[in-house]
């Protein structure tokens, strides 16, 4: 009986270890790809903004919306990425189109991914939920 309990414990530990290794701490991996923490205020959430030079919605809609949100809400980090130049980050976050925004918690965990234009109201509510 004791042998079965030991075997069960070893098997469960092995499964736990494999799952932990497979899924890992994806937020740490993501953080190292996304940005350098020295430039980030860790007491507030972060919005990552993905754009391209050819995207008219990026410059005519999303960028002004983010500027207005920054004036009204102020307590968040805003990091802008040219999606063409940042393929690793785009791939990791599964960004499908531009403009796109990603809302990160204060602990830099991905909370929301908005593929396409995101309104000021939507982004403000997502920031409030982080």
C-alpha positions in Angstrom: 0.0 0.0 0.0 2.8 2.4 0.9 4.5 1.6 -2.4 1.4 2.6 -4.4 1.1 5.9 -2.5 4.8 6.7 -3.2 4.3 5.8 -6.9 1.2 7.9 -7.1 3.1 10.8 -5.5 6.0 10.5 -7.9 3.6 10.4 -10.9 1.6 13.4 -9.8 4.8 15.3 -9.0 6.1 14.4 -12.5 2.9 15.6 -14.2 3.0 18.8 -12.2 6.6 19.4 -13.1 6.0 18.8 -16.8 2.9 21.1 -16.9 4.9 23.8 -15.1 7.7 23.4 -17.6 5.4 23.3 -20.6 3.3 26.3 -19.6 6.0 27.9 -17.5 5.7 31.4 -16.2 4.7 32.9 -19.5 4.4 36.4 -18.1 8.1 36.4 -17.3 9.0 35.2 -20.8 6.6 37.8 -22.2 8.0 40.6 -20.1 11.5 39.9 -21.3 10.4 40.2 -24.9 8.1 43.2 -24.5 10.1 45.9 -22.8 12.8 47.0 -20.4 11.3 47.5 -16.9 13.6 50.4 -16.1 11.4 52.7 -18.1 8.1 51.5 -16.7 6.1 52.8 -13.7 5.3 49.5 -12.0 2.5 51.0 -9.9 0.1 51.5 -12.8 -1.2 49.3 -15.7 0.3 49.5 -19.2 -1.2 49.7 -22.6 0.8 48.4 -25.5 -0.2 50.0 -28.8 0.5 48.3 -32.1 0.5 50.2 -35.4 2.1 50.4 -38.9 2.9 53.3 -41.1 0.3 52.2 -43.7 -2.6 52.1 -41.2 -4.8 55.1 -41.4 -7.0 54.0 -38.5 -3.9 53.9 -36.4 -3.1 57.5 -36.9 -6.6 58.9 -37.4 -8.5 57.0 -34.7 -6.4 55.0 -32.2 -3.5 57.4 -31.6 -5.9 60.4 -30.8 -8.0 58.1 -28.6 -4.9 57.0 -26.7 -3.8 60.7 -26.4 -7.2 61.7 -25.0 -7.2 58.7 -22.6 -3.8 59.7 -21.4 -5.0 63.2 -20.7 -8.2 62.0 -18.9 -6.9 58.9 -17.2 -3.2 59.7 -16.9 -2.2 56.8 -14.5 -1.0 54.2 -17.1 2.1 53.5 -19.1 1.7 53.7 -22.9 4.2 51.8 -25.0 4.0 52.1 -28.8 5.2 49.4 -31.2 5.5 49.4 -35.0 4.1 45.9 -35.6 6.3 45.4 -38.6 9.5 45.9 -36.6 8.4 44.0 -33.5 7.5 40.6 -35.0 8.5 38.7 -31.8 6.1 40.6 -29.6 3.4 40.5 -32.2 3.7 36.7 -32.4 3.8 36.2 -28.7 0.7 38.3 -28.1 -1.1 36.9 -31.2 -1.8 40.3 -32.6 -3.8 39.9 -35.8 -4.3 43.4 -37.1 -3.5 47.0 -36.5 -4.4 49.0 -34.7 -4.3 46.7 -31.7 -4.0 47.4 -28.0 -3.0 45.2 -25.1 -3.8 46.1 -21.5 -1.3 44.8 -18.9 -1.9 44.7 -15.2 0.4 46.4 -12.7 2.2 43.0 -12.5 2.5 43.1 -16.3 0.1 40.2 -16.9 -1.9 40.4 -20.1 -5.5 41.2 -19.2 -7.0 42.3 -22.5 -6.1 42.1 -26.2 -8.1 44.4 -28.5 -7.5 43.5 -32.2 -8.7 46.4 -34.1 -9.7 49.9 -33.0 -10.5 50.2 -29.3 -12.6 53.1 -28.0 -11.6 55.4 -25.1 -14.5 54.0 -23.1 -13.4 50.4 -23.7 -9.8 51.0 -22.8 -10.8 53.1 -19.7 -13.0 50.2 -18.4 -10.2 47.7 -19.1 -7.7 49.8 -17.2 -10.2 50.0 -14.3 -10.5 46.2 -14.2 -6.7 45.6 -13.9 
